[in-house]
């Protein structure tokens, strides 16, 4: 299950960060208790992943309001908005499956990602319908946007009839606090430095931080060696977000454009897409998606065989535009995962690096090459793992990772050996001092 949904806050008191914005929103909502306030709509704006949508749903939950939501997946032209949102805003009850509806209970109308209204060039009917809905509404309305300028384009009147509340980037310490709670809930032992690195890379985007944590949490322990899996966060177009955007694209040309903006080779991108298709697409869409992906793989093979890089273009178009048009249903999840194959290669590389480092340290002391040192350690492994081996290992100043790699033991055993080495060193120092 996607952790962003699993740990979505149910109440305003559980929202992470933006306390001032939440206080202002709550004050606006209080105004609906007795009558209809002067401004019936509020615009929540800010970067993606800072909690705008979660806050709107938590508000409805706290005040006992029903929710009518139109999000980015809807083709929100005038007809759709009038059919659903305006009907719900004007009428006391609507026939859209509200079982248990009670008279007098408010309905919160949410326009999520309203800056991405589905409007053809020159057609701004969707924004006009939102303005009309606000003016006629007897119910509270929340409009959620990432780009305030895009929303106000050809719709300046929205400024006058709505309250504006800004959601700012979430602080690193606040993000880490939530990530720690998630780790406890999932039974994961995660290095705190890893959590701070994830928070720092997210740029204040809590949703991205949670997705990143989930993407590297295959085991029960997440150490520093997994940070290499997050290197793609530094790209201008993050690869996680890029894959989601490709699969959400309505047109082939848009999907192709998004893929070309991702700073990664087609050989690597096809691995990412292959890993994530089963997580993001419904079973009925997978057959066609893998048809296009397999054709892309054929062109990549021809590129290697003929050493003709023009094949990259065909492969890229198929793995982006082809896969995008294969999707008929909405994405079943938004969580992307780091490819297992790349992850295993990353782990293997980190282990080889630690093993080489340990071999160099030991080799310098025993005057042997790194290759010869590895052979010697393998022969003496049983001795080195014994109590007597602690005395020998104390001479080389090895880290936990180096001990784990050179002796081929798990992290827990390496930590135990490392701690025993430190105890032995402390005891030796004390014995030396007592001689004087």
C-alpha positions in Angstrom: 0.0 0.0 0.0 1.2 3.5 -0.8 2.5 5.0 2.5 1.4 8.5 1.5 -2.2 7.2 1.6 -1.7 4.9 4.6 -0.3 7.7 6.7 -2.5 10.5 5.4 -3.6 12.6 8.4 -7.2 12.3 9.4 -7.3 15.5 11.5 -5.8 19.0 11.3 -3.9 18.4 14.5 -2.0 15.7 12.6 -0.9 17.9 9.7 2.9 18.3 9.6 4.1 22.0 9.3 2.3 25.1 8.1 0.6 25.8 11.4 -0.2 29.4 10.5 -1.9 28.4 7.3 -3.9 25.7 9.1 -5.0 28.2 11.8 -6.2 30.6 9.1 -8.1 27.9 7.3 -9.7 26.7 10.5 -10.8 30.3 11.3 -12.4 30.5 7.8 -14.2 27.2 8.4 -15.5 28.4 11.7 -17.3 31.2 9.9 -19.6 28.6 8.2 -21.1 27.4 11.6 -23.8 30.1 11.9 -24.2 31.5 8.4 -22.6 31.9 5.0 -19.4 34.0 5.2 -18.6 36.9 2.8 -15.9 34.8 1.0 -17.3 31.3 0.4 -14.1 29.9 -1.1 -10.5 29.7 -0.1 -7.5 29.0 -2.3 -4.7 26.8 -0.9 -1.5 27.4 -2.9 2.0 26.2 -2.7 4.5 23.7 -4.0 3.5 20.0 -4.5 3.7 17.8 -1.5 3.3 20.4 1.3 0.0 19.0 2.5 -2.7 21.1 0.8 -5.0 18.3 -0.3 -4.5 16.4 3.0 -5.4 19.5 4.9 -8.6 20.0 3.0 -9.7 16.4 3.7 -8.7 16.7 7.4 -10.7 19.9 7.6 -13.8 18.2 6.3 -13.3 15.3 8.7 -12.8 17.6 11.8 -16.0 19.6 10.9 -18.1 16.6 9.9 -18.5 17.8 6.3 -19.1 15.6 3.3 -16.6 16.0 0.5 -17.3 16.5 -3.2 -13.9 16.5 -5.1 -12.9 17.1 -8.7 -9.2 16.3 -9.1 -6.6 16.4 -11.9 -7.8 13.2 -13.5 -11.2 14.8 -14.3 -11.8 16.6 -17.6 -13.1 19.6 -15.8 -14.8 21.7 -18.4 -17.9 23.7 -17.8 -20.3 20.8 -18.2 -18.6 18.6 -15.7 -18.2 21.3 -13.1 -21.9 22.4 -13.5 -23.1 18.8 -13.3 -21.2 17.8 -10.1 -19.7 20.8 -8.2 -22.4 23.4 -8.9 -25.2 21.0 -8.2 -23.6 20.0 -4.9 -22.9 23.6 -4.0 -26.4 24.9 -4.6 -28.6 22.0 -3.5 -28.9 20.7 0.1 -28.7 17.1 -1.2 -27.4 15.6 -4.4 -27.9 12.1 -5.9 -24.2 11.1 -6.1 -24.1 8.2 -3.7 -24.1 10.1 -0.4 -25.4 7.3 1.8 -26.3 8.5 5.3 -26.6 12.1 4.2 -28.2 14.3 6.9 -30.0 17.6 6.5 -27.9 20.5 7.6 -24.6 18.9 7.1 -22.2 20.9 5.0 -20.6 19.6 1.8 -17.0 20.7 1.2 -16.4 21.2 -2.6 -12.8 20.6 -3.4 -11.2 21.6 -6.7 -7.8 19.9 -6.6 -5.0 21.0 -8.9 -7.3 23.6 -10.3 -4.4 25.3 -12.2 -4.4 22.2 -14.5 -8.0 22.7 -15.7 -8.8 20.6 -18.8 -9.5 23.5 -21.3 -8.9 23.6 -25.0 -7.0 26.6 -26.3 -9.1 29.7 -26.0 -11.7 27.9 -23.9 -11.8 29.1 -20.3 -15.2 27.8 -19.5 -13.9 25.7 -16.7 -12.7 28.7 -14.7 -15.9 30.5 -15.5 -17.9 27.6 -14.1 -15.8 27.7 -10.9 -16.5 31.4 -10.4 -20.2 30.8 -11.0 -20.1 27.9 -8.5 -18.6 30.1 -5.8 -21.1 33.0 -6.3 -24.1 30.6 -6.1 -22.7 28.3 -3.5 -24.3 27.6 -0.1 -21.5 25.3 0.7 -17.8 25.9 1.6 -15.3 25.6 -1.3 -11.6 24.8 -1.3 -9.5 25.4 -4.4 -6.1 23.8 -4.5 -3.3 24.9 -6.8 0.5 24.7 -7.2 0.7 27.7 -9.6 -1.4 30.6 -8.5 -0.5 32.6 -11.6 -1.8 29.9 -13.9 -5.1 29.8 -12.0 -5.6 33.6 -12.3 -4.8 33.6 -16.0 -8.1 34.9 -17.6 -9.8 34.5 -14.2 -8.7 37.6 -12.2 -12.1 37.7 -10.5 -11.0 34.7 -8.4 -8.7 37.0 -6.4 -11.6 39.1 -5.3 -14.0 36.4 -4.2 -11.6 34.0 -2.5 -9.3 34.0 0.5 -5.7 33.1 -0.3 -3.7 30.9 2.0 -0.1 30.0 1.3 1.4 26.6 2.2 5.1 26.8 2.5 7.8 24.1 2.2 8.0 21.9 5.3 11.1 22.1 7.5 13.5 19.2 7.5 13.1 18.5 11.2 9.3 18.3 10.8 9.7 15.8 7.9 12.1 13.7 9.8 9.7 13.6 12.8 7.0 12.0 10.6 9.4 9.7 8.8 10.5 8.3 12.3 6.8 7.6 13.1 6.4 5.8 9.8 9.5 3.7 10.5 8.1 2.7 13.9 4.7 1.9 12.3 6.4 -0.3 9.6 8.9 -1.9 12.0 11.9 -0.5 10.2 15.2 0.3 11.8 16.4 3.3 9.7 19.6 5.3 10.3 18.7 8.9 11.4 21.2 10.3 9.0 19.4 8.6 6.1 16.1 10.2 7.2 17.7 13.7 7.3 19.2 13.1 3.9 15.8 12.1 2.5 14.3 15.2 4.1 17.0 17.4 2.7 16.7 16.0 -0.8 12.9 16.4 -0.8 13.1 20.2 -0.8 10.2 20.5 1.7 8.0 18.1 -0.3 6.7 15.7 2.3 5.0 13.4 -0.2 8.3 12.9 -2.1 10.1 12.2 1.2 7.6 9.5 2.2 7.8 8.0 -1.3 11.6 8.0 -1.2 11.6 6.3 2.2 9.2 3.6 0.9 11.2 3.1 -2.2 14.3 2.1 -0.3 12.6 0.2 2.6 12.7 -3.4 1.2 14.3 -4.8 4.3 13.8 -4.1 8.0 17.0 -2.2 8.2 17.8 0.9 6.1 21.4 2.0 6.3 23.6 4.6 4.7 24.4 2.3 1.8 20.9 2.8 0.4 21.4 6.6 -0.1 23.0 5.9 -3.5 19.5 4.8 -4.6 18.3 8.4 -4.0 20.7 10.2 -6.3 18.1 10.8 -8.9 16.4 13.3 -6.5 18.9 15.9 -7.5 17.7 15.9 -11.1 15.7 18.9 -12.4 12.9 16.5 -13.3 13.0 13.7 -10.6 12.8 10.3 -12.2 10.1 9.2 -9.8 7.9 12.1 -10.7 8.9 11.8 -14.4 7.6 8.2 -14.6 4.3 9.2 -13.0 3.9 12.1 -15.3 4.6 9.9 -18.4 1.9 7.4 -17.4 -0.6 10.2 -16.5 -0.1 12.0 -19.9 -3.2 12.1 -22.0 -1.3 12.4 -25.3 1.7 10.6 -26.8 3.6 13.8 -27.6 3.3 15.0 -24.0 4.7 11.7 -22.6 7.6 11.8 -25.1 8.4 15.4 -24.1 8.4 14.5 -20.4 10.8 11.5 -21.0 13.2 13.7 -22.9 13.4 16.2 -20.0 14.6 13.4 -17.7 18.4 13.4 -17.5 18.9 9.7 -17.9 19.8 7.3 -20.7 17.0 5.1 -22.4 18.9 2.0 -21.2 18.4 3.1 -17.5 14.9 4.5 -18.0 13.5 1.3 -19.5 14.6 -0.5 -16.3 12.8 2.1 -14.1 9.6 1.8 -16.2 9.7 -2.0 -16.3 10.0 -2.1 -12.5 7.1 0.3 -11.9 4.5 -0.7 -14.4 3.0 -3.4 -12.2 2.8 -0.9 -9.3 1.1 1.9 -11.2 -1.0 0.3 -13.9 -4.1 -1.9 -13.6 -3.8 -5.5 -14.8 -6.0 -4.8 -17.8 -3.6 -2.1 -19.1 -0.3 -4.1 -18.5 -0.5 -6.2 -21.7 -0.5 -3.3 -24.1 2.0 -1.4 -21.9 4.5 -4.3 -22.0 3.9 -4.7 -25.7 5.3 -1.2 -26.3 8.0 -1.6 -23.7 9.2 -4.9 -25.4 9.4 -3.1 -28.8 11.5 -0.3 -27.1 13.8 -3.0 -25.8 14.2 -4.4 -29.4 15.4 -1.0 -30.6 17.8 -0.6 -27.7 19.3 -4.0 -28.7 19.7 -2.8 -32.3 21.5 0.3 -31.1 24.1 -1.9 -29.3 24.4 -4.3 -32.3 24.7 -1.6 -34.9 26.3 1.1 -32.7 23.7 3.5 -34.2 22.4 5.9 -31.5 19.5 7.0 -33.7 17.7 3.9 -32.4 17.5 5.7 -29.0 14.8 8.0 -30.4 12.5 5.1 -31.5 13.1 3.3 -28.2 12.4 6.5 -26.1 9.1 7.2 -28.0 7.8 3.6 -27.5 8.7 3.4 -23.8 7.1 6.8 -23.1 4.3 7.6 -25.6 3.5 4.0 -26.3 3.2 3.0 -22.7 1.2 6.2 -21.9 -1.5 5.5 -24.5 -1.8 1.9 -23.3 -3.3 3.2 -20.0 -7.1 3.2 -20.1 -7.7 3.4 -16.4 -6.4 5.9 -13.7 -3.2 5.0 -12.0 -3.8 2.6 -9.1 -1.0 4.1 -7.1 1.4 7.0 -7.1 4.3 5.3 -5.3 7.3 4.5 -7.5 10.1 2.1 -6.6 13.8 2.0 -7.2 14.5 -0.9 -9.6 15.6 -4.0 -7.6 18.2 -4.8 -10.2 19.9 -1.4 -9.8 19.5 -1.6 -6.0 21.3 -4.9 -5.9 24.0 -3.5 -8.1 24.3 -0.5 -5.8 24.5 -2.7 -2.7 27.1 -4.9 -4.5 29.2 -1.9 -5.4 29.1 -0.5 -1.9 30.2 -3.9 -0.5 33.0 -4.2 -3.0 34.1 -0.7 -2.1 34.1 -1.4 1.7 35.9 -4.7 1.1 38.7 -3.0 -1.0 39.0 -0.3 1.7 39.4 -3.0 4.4 41.9 -5.0 2.3 44.1 -1.8 1.8 44.1 -1.1 5.6 45.1 -4.6 6.5 47.5 -4.9 3.5 49.5 -1.8 4.7 50.0 -3.4 8.1 51.0 -6.9 6.8 52.9 -5.6 3.7 50.7 -7.4 1.2 48.6 -6.4 -1.9 44.9 -6.0 -1.5 44.3 -9.1 -3.6 46.7 -11.2 -1.5 45.2 -9.7 1.7 41.7 -10.9 0.8 43.0 -14.4 0.3 44.8 -14.4 3.7 41.7 -13.1 5.4 39.6 -15.9 3.9 42.0 -18.5 5.2 42.1 -16.9 8.7 38.4 -16.1 8.8 37.5 -18.6 11.6 40.3 -17.2 13.7 39.4 -13.6 13.1 35.8 -14.4 14.1 36.9 -15.9 17.5 37.7 -14.0 20.7 41.4 -14.1 19.8 40.6 -12.5 16.5 39.4 -9.3 18.2 43.0 -8.6 19.3 44.2 -9.0 15.7 41.4 -6.9 14.1 42.0 -4.1 16.6 45.3 -3.3 14.8 43.6 -2.3 11.5 41.0 0.5 12.5 38.2 -1.0 10.5 34.7 0.4 10.3 31.5 -1.7 10.8 30.9 -1.7 7.0 34.5 -2.8 6.3 34.3 -5.6 8.9 31.0 -6.8 7.4 32.5 -6.8 3.8 35.9 -8.3 4.5 34.6 -11.1 6.8 31.3 -11.7 4.9 29.1 -11.3 8.0 25.8 -9.5 8.4 25.4 -6.0 9.8 24.4 -7.2 13.3 27.5 -9.5 13.6 29.8 -6.7 12.2 28.4 -4.3 14.8 29.0 -6.8 17.6 32.6 -7.4 16.4 33.2 -3.6 16.2 31.9 -3.0 19.7 34.1 -5.8 21.1 37.1 -4.3 19.4 36.4 -0.9 21.0 36.0 -2.6 24.4 39.3 -4.4 23.9 41.0 -1.1 23.0 39.6 0.6 26.0 40.7 -2.2 28.3 44.2 -2.2 26.8 44.5 1.6 27.4 43.4 1.2 31.0 45.9 -1.7 31.6 48.7 0.5 30.1 47.8 3.5 32.4 47.8 1.2 35.5 51.4 0.3 34.9 52.3 3.8 35.8 
